[in-house]
C-alpha cells in the first residue's frame, strides 16, 4: 500500500508504522484502548460485531483496502483481514495504534483522519466502527470522509442506538449522541452518501442496557467503573445461558447474511456509497 500516494501528512517511523506530522484531539478516554485490549478476544460483543461486519462487507465488497478510521486496537481490522479484506488501521490514540501494530497489522497510521491529510478521492472504502458518536460535528466529519473517498466509494459504520438508552457510560466513553436508523441515514445523505443498507443489531441488549445503565443513571445510582465490571459484562455466560446467547446471536447473524434487516437493537450497522 503506497501511503505517500494516499496522504500528505504522514511520516514512516518504522516499516509499516506511520505517524501524523500534526497533533489531533478526540473525545475518547485516555486509557480506553488499554482497558479494552484485555477483553476483546474473549468478548461475545466484539466477536459478534465482527461477524456482522464481515457479513455486510461480503455483501457490499470494497474496490480496494478499507481504512479502519478510529480502529482502536485493530480488532475489527484483524477480523476483516482474516476474512480476506485488506485494511489500513488509522488510530489517533498512541496505545491503540501501537497495539494494532503489535498484533501484526500493516500498515498502521497513528493519526486522526483530519491530521493524516488523506488526498481527495484516494480511499476506496472507510470503516467507522463505533466512531461517529465521538465526533461533535458529525455532519462535517462525514462530509470530509466523502471528499477522501473515490467515486462510488463505500463507508461502513456502526453506532450506538436510541437516545433513550443514554446513560453515564455514554458520557464516560466520550459520546455526543446515540442514533436512530433514520437520524443516521439523514446524516449520511446530507454528507453526500446514498444508504445501501441499514439495520439495528444486538437485539437482545436494549432492555438490559435501559434497566442497568439508563434507569440507574437517571436515579443517580452510579455503577462501579472498573475493568472487572467490563470483563464481566463482556463474558459469555456459562452453561445453558451461554448456549442460548450464542444461538440467539447466531439467528441475528443469519438474518444479516440473508440481507434481512433487524427492527430493534442497541446498535446500528450501515453501509453507504458516495454519490
ABEGO torsion letter per residue (X at the ends): XBAAAABAABBBABBGBBBBABBBBBBBBAAAAAAAAAAAAABAAAAAAAAAAAAAAAABBBBEBBBBBGAEAGAAAAAAAAAGBBBBBBBABAAAAAAAAAAGBOBBBBBBAAAAGBBBGABABBBBBGAAAABABAAAAAAAAAAABBBGBBBBBBBBBEAAABBAAAAAAGBABBBBAAAAAAAAAAAGBBBABBBBBGAAAAAAAAAAAAAAAAAGBBBBBBAAAAAAAABBBBEAAAAAAAAAAAAAAAAAAAGBBBABEABBBBBBBBX
